[in-house]
Amino acid sequence: MNLTQQTPTASPLFAPARLGGLELPSRLVMAPLTRNRAGADGVPGDLMVTHYAQRASAGLIIAEGTTPNAVGQSYPHIPGIHTPAQVAGWRRVTGAVHAAGGRMFLQLQHAGRIGHPDTSGHVPLAPSAVPLPEPLHTPSGFQDAVVPRAMTERDIRATIADFATAARNAVAAGFAGVEVHSANGHLLHQFLSQNTNLRTDGWGGSVEGRTRFTVEVVRAVAEAVGRERVGVRISPAADVNGVVEGDTHEIYPALLKALADIDPVYVHQVHADPDGPLFPEIRRAWAGTLIANPVLAREEVAADGGLRRAERLLTEGADLVSLGRGFIANPDFAERLRTGAPLNELRPEFLMYVHGAEGYNDYPALERAAALR
């Protein structure tokens, strides 16, 4: 077991915070992490109950991207929140986390064109008929992407309604709130981006047209469960999954201005870099709670789990900071950062596309790690 020793810290990351109606014991958020550990039917099972309960010491857990409807599924073994069995499975997860003293939001994530009929049983939907430019994982392995069906007005309205229903289901399952995923090349981000949204109607073209879908989804979700239960994730300038926004510095100020009228409880920026132009720009444009998620090199994760980057983001204006890989390898990541305890080494071969406990629930907590040395 490879362990890296740190030094004890009195970090601002462990100052308490308030998020809507939640009292958070720290500003450390567990980022949503796709791990492909749900059942084939999208139902969270024992593996996920154990995994999230192990990590309940986070200030807040944002649970992994979860599909609001069947056509929105990206990869095999991704959880959903649109069937009674999925809601019941998530209720077991939140019950275990609450029993361990934790707090949870659920990320609602529609894949858009990042889907395949062999996975979901449906031709994927997208703003325009522009396929993903790379193969994607399916039940029979990696396959070329199919051309998605351009969404009709009826499809758009139905999808917005599905997000609202999924948010109600999440609250019924015991989540404190939901995070609307408008990032990383998934459906809402596809609407924002010029190379994936070729529409000439009211859902495309101008900045206002391309931001409209995200705004209307967030509005519907806020009306369904209350704005203090709703966050929004964005990834300005990220070219993940082949999206190219084209006008990043115009679209995000406009998006955040429109979202301010709805007043969701937070905005969550991915790839937040205090030395680049976008993070200060987003901070200036968003007066509410901002969660920042830094880009971390592998050696930074190994060295301190991202602690220094997190502290820098708090100094530069973030209210909370989300970290991911440190939580993967350390069920008690918060305590390790707080006390300067050594960190487990991440095993990247078990991150995605595998379905068992190995590399998921078998990372040792501090007591067991000490015994293994």
C-alpha positions in Angstrom: 0.0 0.0 0.0 1.6 3.2 -1.2 0.9 6.0 1.3 2.0 9.7 1.1 2.5 11.5 4.4 1.1 15.0 4.9 1.4 17.5 7.8 -1.5 18.5 10.0 -3.5 21.5 8.8 -5.8 24.2 10.2 -7.2 24.8 6.7 -10.0 27.2 5.8 -11.4 24.2 3.9 -12.7 22.9 7.3 -14.6 26.1 8.3 -18.3 25.5 8.5 -20.6 26.9 5.9 -24.3 27.3 5.1 -25.9 26.2 1.8 -29.6 27.1 1.6 -31.2 25.2 4.5 -28.1 23.0 5.1 -25.5 23.5 7.7 -22.2 22.1 6.3 -19.4 21.1 8.8 -16.8 22.0 6.2 -16.4 23.6 2.7 -15.1 20.3 1.3 -17.6 18.8 -1.3 -17.3 15.4 -2.8 -17.7 15.9 -6.5 -20.1 13.8 -8.6 -18.1 10.9 -9.9 -19.3 8.4 -12.6 -18.3 4.9 -11.5 -20.7 2.5 -13.3 -21.7 0.6 -10.2 -25.5 0.7 -10.4 -27.4 -2.4 -11.6 -28.1 -2.9 -15.3 -31.5 -1.4 -14.7 -30.0 1.8 -13.2 -31.0 0.8 -9.6 -28.4 1.7 -6.9 -27.6 -1.4 -4.9 -25.5 -2.5 -2.0 -22.2 -1.4 -3.5 -23.4 2.2 -3.8 -25.0 2.2 -0.3 -21.7 1.2 1.2 -19.6 3.5 -1.0 -21.5 6.7 -0.2 -21.9 5.9 3.5 -18.1 5.4 3.8 -17.7 9.0 2.5 -20.4 10.7 4.7 -17.8 12.9 6.4 -17.6 15.2 3.4 -19.2 18.6 4.0 -21.5 17.8 1.2 -21.8 14.8 -1.2 -23.0 15.5 -4.7 -23.9 12.0 -6.0 -22.9 10.9 -9.4 -24.7 11.9 -12.7 -28.1 10.2 -12.7 -30.4 10.0 -15.7 -33.8 11.8 -15.5 -35.3 9.5 -18.2 -34.4 6.4 -20.2 -33.2 8.0 -23.4 -30.8 10.2 -21.3 -28.6 7.3 -20.3 -24.9 7.5 -21.3 -23.1 4.3 -20.4 -24.1 0.9 -18.9 -24.7 0.7 -15.2 -25.4 4.4 -14.8 -28.0 5.1 -12.1 -31.4 6.6 -12.9 -34.1 8.4 -10.9 -37.1 7.8 -13.2 -38.5 4.5 -12.0 -39.9 3.4 -8.6 -37.1 0.9 -8.2 -34.4 3.5 -8.8 -36.0 5.9 -6.3 -36.1 3.1 -3.7 -32.5 2.2 -4.4 -31.4 5.8 -3.9 -33.5 6.0 -0.7 -31.3 3.2 0.7 -28.2 5.2 -0.2 -29.4 8.5 1.4 -30.6 6.6 4.5 -27.2 5.2 5.0 -25.5 8.5 4.5 -27.9 10.3 6.8 -27.3 7.6 9.5 -23.6 8.3 9.2 -24.2 12.1 9.6 -23.8 13.1 6.0 -25.7 15.4 3.5 -26.4 14.7 -0.2 -27.4 16.4 -3.4 -28.0 14.3 -6.6 -26.7 15.4 -10.0 -29.3 15.1 -12.8 -27.4 14.3 -16.0 -28.9 13.8 -19.5 -26.3 12.4 -21.9 -27.8 13.8 -25.1 -25.7 12.5 -28.0 -23.4 10.6 -25.6 -25.7 7.6 -25.7 -26.2 4.5 -27.8 -29.2 2.3 -28.6 -27.4 -0.8 -27.3 -27.2 0.9 -23.9 -30.5 2.7 -23.5 -32.7 1.0 -26.1 -33.2 4.4 -27.7 -31.6 6.5 -30.4 -30.1 9.4 -28.5 -31.6 12.9 -28.6 -29.6 16.1 -29.1 -30.1 19.7 -30.1 -29.0 18.8 -33.6 -28.1 15.7 -35.6 -24.4 16.0 -34.9 -22.8 12.7 -33.6 -20.2 12.3 -30.9 -16.8 12.3 -32.7 -15.4 9.4 -30.8 -16.4 5.8 -29.8 -18.3 5.3 -26.6 -18.7 2.5 -24.1 -21.7 0.1 -24.5 -22.6 -3.3 -23.1 -20.7 -5.0 -25.9 -17.6 -2.7 -25.6 -16.6 0.5 -27.3 -18.6 1.3 -30.5 -18.8 4.2 -32.9 -21.4 6.8 -31.9 -24.7 6.9 -33.8 -26.2 10.1 -35.3 -28.6 11.5 -32.6 -32.1 12.6 -33.5 -32.5 16.4 -33.4 -35.0 17.2 -30.7 -38.4 18.5 -31.7 -40.2 21.2 -29.7 -42.2 18.4 -28.1 -39.0 16.5 -27.2 -37.6 19.6 -25.5 -40.7 20.3 -23.5 -41.0 16.6 -22.4 -37.3 16.6 -21.4 -37.7 19.7 -19.3 -40.7 18.0 -17.6 -38.6 14.9 -17.0 -36.0 16.9 -15.2 -38.6 18.4 -12.9 -40.1 15.0 -12.2 -36.6 13.6 -11.5 -36.0 16.4 -9.0 -39.2 15.5 -7.2 -38.1 11.9 -7.2 -34.7 12.8 -5.8 -36.3 14.7 -2.9 -38.6 11.8 -2.3 -35.6 9.6 -2.2 -34.1 11.7 0.6 -31.7 14.0 -1.2 -31.4 17.6 0.1 -31.4 18.9 -3.4 -30.3 18.3 -7.0 -27.5 19.6 -9.3 -28.6 20.3 -12.9 -25.7 19.1 -15.1 -25.0 21.7 -17.8 -21.4 20.8 -18.3 -18.8 18.4 -19.8 -20.5 17.9 -23.2 -23.8 16.4 -22.0 -27.2 17.5 -23.3 -27.5 21.0 -21.7 -23.9 21.8 -22.6 -24.6 20.6 -26.2 -27.3 23.3 -26.4 -24.8 25.9 -25.2 -22.2 25.0 -27.8 -22.0 26.3 -31.3 -20.7 23.1 -32.9 -23.4 20.9 -31.4 -26.4 23.3 -31.5 -27.0 24.2 -35.2 -30.7 25.1 -34.6 -32.2 28.2 -36.1 -35.3 28.3 -33.9 -35.8 29.8 -30.4 -33.5 27.1 -28.9 -30.4 27.9 -30.9 -28.5 30.6 -32.9 -28.1 33.5 -30.5 -26.6 33.4 -27.1 -30.1 33.8 -25.6 -31.3 30.9 -27.8 -28.5 28.6 -26.8 -28.8 29.3 -23.1 -32.5 28.9 -23.1 -32.7 25.2 -22.6 -30.4 25.3 -19.5 -32.4 28.2 -18.1 -35.8 26.5 -18.7 -34.6 23.2 -17.1 -33.3 25.0 -14.0 -36.5 27.0 -13.8 -38.7 23.9 -14.0 -36.6 22.1 -11.4 -36.7 25.1 -9.0 -40.5 25.3 -9.4 -40.7 21.6 -8.7 -38.6 21.4 -5.5 -37.7 25.0 -4.5 -34.7 27.1 -5.6 -32.8 26.3 -2.3 -32.7 22.7 -3.4 -31.2 23.4 -6.9 -27.6 23.8 -8.0 -26.2 24.1 -11.5 -22.9 22.7 -12.9 -21.0 24.5 -15.7 -17.7 23.8 -17.4 -16.8 27.0 -19.4 -14.4 26.4 -22.3 -14.2 22.6 -21.6 -13.9 20.7 -24.8 -14.9 17.4 -23.2 -16.9 15.0 -25.4 -16.2 17.1 -28.5 -18.1 20.3 -27.7 -16.9 23.7 -28.8 -18.7 26.6 -27.3 -17.3 29.2 -29.7 -18.2 32.2 -27.6 -17.4 31.3 -24.0 -16.9 34.8 -22.8 -20.3 35.9 -24.1 -22.4 32.9 -23.2 -21.6 32.4 -19.5 -22.2 36.0 -18.3 -25.6 35.8 -20.2 -26.3 32.4 -18.7 -25.5 33.4 -15.2 -27.5 36.6 -15.5 -30.6 34.6 -16.6 -30.0 32.1 -13.8 -29.8 34.9 -11.2 -33.5 35.6 -11.8 -34.2 32.0 -10.7 -31.7 32.2 -7.9 -30.5 28.6 -7.5 -28.6 27.8 -4.3 -25.2 27.4 -6.1 -23.3 27.3 -9.3 -20.6 24.7 -9.5 -17.7 25.5 -11.9 -15.6 22.7 -13.3 -11.9 23.2 -14.2 -11.8 26.3 -12.0 -8.4 28.0 -12.4 -7.7 31.1 -10.3 -4.8 32.0 -12.6 -6.9 31.9 -15.8 -9.5 34.5 -16.9 -12.6 32.4 -16.6 -12.8 31.7 -12.8 -12.5 35.4 -11.9 -15.1 36.2 -14.6 -17.5 33.6 -13.3 -17.0 34.9 -9.7 -17.8 38.4 -10.8 -20.8 37.4 -12.7 -22.3 35.1 -10.0 -23.2 36.8 -6.7 -24.5 33.6 -5.1 -22.7 30.5 -3.7 -19.9 29.3 -6.0 -18.5 25.8 -5.8 -15.1 25.5 -7.5 -13.7 22.2 -8.9 -10.0 22.5 -9.7 -8.0 20.7 -12.4 -5.4 18.6 -10.6 -2.4 16.8 -12.0 -2.0 13.2 -10.8 1.1 14.2 -8.7 -0.9 16.9 -6.9 -3.6 14.4 -6.0 -0.8 12.1 -4.6 1.0 14.9 -2.8 -1.9 16.5 -0.8 -5.2 15.4 -2.3 -5.7 18.8 -3.8 -5.7 20.7 -0.5 -3.4 23.5 -1.6 -5.4 24.1 -4.8 -8.6 24.1 -2.7 -7.3 26.6 -0.3 -6.2 28.9 -3.1 -9.6 28.8 -4.7 -11.2 29.7 -1.3 -8.8 32.6 -1.1 -9.7 33.8 -4.6 -13.4 33.8 -3.9 -14.9 30.3 -4.0 -17.3 29.5 -1.2 -17.0 25.7 -1.4 -14.5 23.4 -3.2 -15.3 20.0 -4.7 -12.6 17.3 -5.0 -13.0 14.0 -6.7 -10.1 11.5 -6.9 -9.1 11.9 -3.3 -12.6 10.7 -2.3 -12.3 7.8 -4.6 -9.2 6.4 -2.9 -10.0 7.5 0.6 -13.3 6.7 2.3 -12.3 9.1 5.1 -10.7 11.7 2.8 -12.0 14.7 4.9 -10.4 13.4 8.0 -7.1 12.6 6.3 -6.9 16.2 4.9 -7.9 17.6 8.3 -5.3 15.7 10.3 -2.5 15.4 7.7 -2.8 11.6 7.6 -1.3 9.7 4.6 -3.4 9.1 1.5 -4.1 5.9 -0.3 -2.8 5.5 -3.8 -5.5 5.7 -6.5 -5.9 2.6 -8.7 -7.1 4.1 -12.0 -7.9 0.8 -13.7 -11.0 0.6 -11.5 -12.4 4.1 -12.1 -15.0 3.3 -14.8 -16.5 0.5 -16.9 -16.1 -2.1 -14.1 -18.8 -3.0 -11.8 -17.6 -4.7 -8.6 -16.3 -3.6 -5.2 -12.7 -3.7 -6.2 -11.3 -0.2 -6.5 -14.6 1.1 -5.2 -15.3 0.0 -1.6 -12.0 -1.8 -0.7 -9.8 1.3 -0.1 -8.9 1.1 3.6 -9.8 3.7 6.2 -7.1 5.0 8.4 -7.2 2.3 11.0 -7.0 -0.5 8.4 -4.4 1.3 6.4 -2.2 1.6 9.4 -2.5 -2.1 10.0 -1.5 -2.9 6.4 1.8 -0.9 6.6 
